[in-house]
Amino acid sequence: MYLALKFNLMTRIDEPIILKDVPGHLSDAEILNYLYMKEITWKHVNAIRDLTAFKDDAVSDWLNISVRTLRDYCKPRSTFKDNFKEQVLLILALIKHGKTVFGSKEAFDTWLMTENFYFDNKKPETFMNTVTGLRFIDDRLTAIQYGDNV
């Protein structure tokens, strides 16, 4: 039990450090630079789970993997393919941008789970399983930042 508690505290302490270095927008140059300069690890996958109110089934859908694979990827010594690393980084960058725009993860999660005119009356969260969808959501966040009613 002590080890489990210590492990959980260690991963939570690392979260802000991971998010601190993640780009705040889905800029191609920033994303590519991060992918080449830093390593995407199981801590990044855990950060997605911990920084949102979404359950494992939703997060696994975003990453186009099964729930079981997601849980395996959340363990130390997991290795990932490059396209998976990119998807993880893009989601973290989007979460960071959303938290900046809305002021809290709860407000951002609520926006993601609410049907929206600009998303063809669908929830923005349903677009998070593709790179194009993530970029579209990020564009809408930028529009909100500059005063658009999204």
ZIMO-V715470 format. One record per pair of residues at least 12 apart in sequence whose ideal C-beta (glycine too) atoms are under 7 Angstrom apart, sorted by the first residue. I is the first residue (numbers start at 0). J is the second residue. Records with the same first field share a line. If there is no record, write none. Layout:
BEGIN
I = J, J
END
This chain:
BEGIN
10 = 42, 45
11 = 49
13 = 42
14 = 46, 49, 50
17 = 42, 43, 46
18 = 46, 91, 95
20 = 37
21 = 88, 91, 92, 95
22 = 92
23 = 92, 95, 96, 99
24 = 92, 96, 137
25 = 89, 92, 93, 133, 134, 137
30 = 85, 88, 89, 92
33 = 88
34 = 84, 85, 88
39 = 79, 84, 87, 88
41 = 72, 73, 74, 75, 77
43 = 87, 91
44 = 72, 73, 87
45 = 73
46 = 91
47 = 87, 90, 91
48 = 73
50 = 94, 104
51 = 94, 104, 108
52 = 108
55 = 69, 70
57 = 124
60 = 128
61 = 90, 127, 128
62 = 83, 86, 87
63 = 128
89 = 130, 133
90 = 127, 133
93 = 133, 136, 137
96 = 137, 140
97 = 140
100 = 140, 143, 144
110 = 123
111 = 123, 124
112 = 124
115 = 149
117 = 139, 149
123 = 136, 139
END
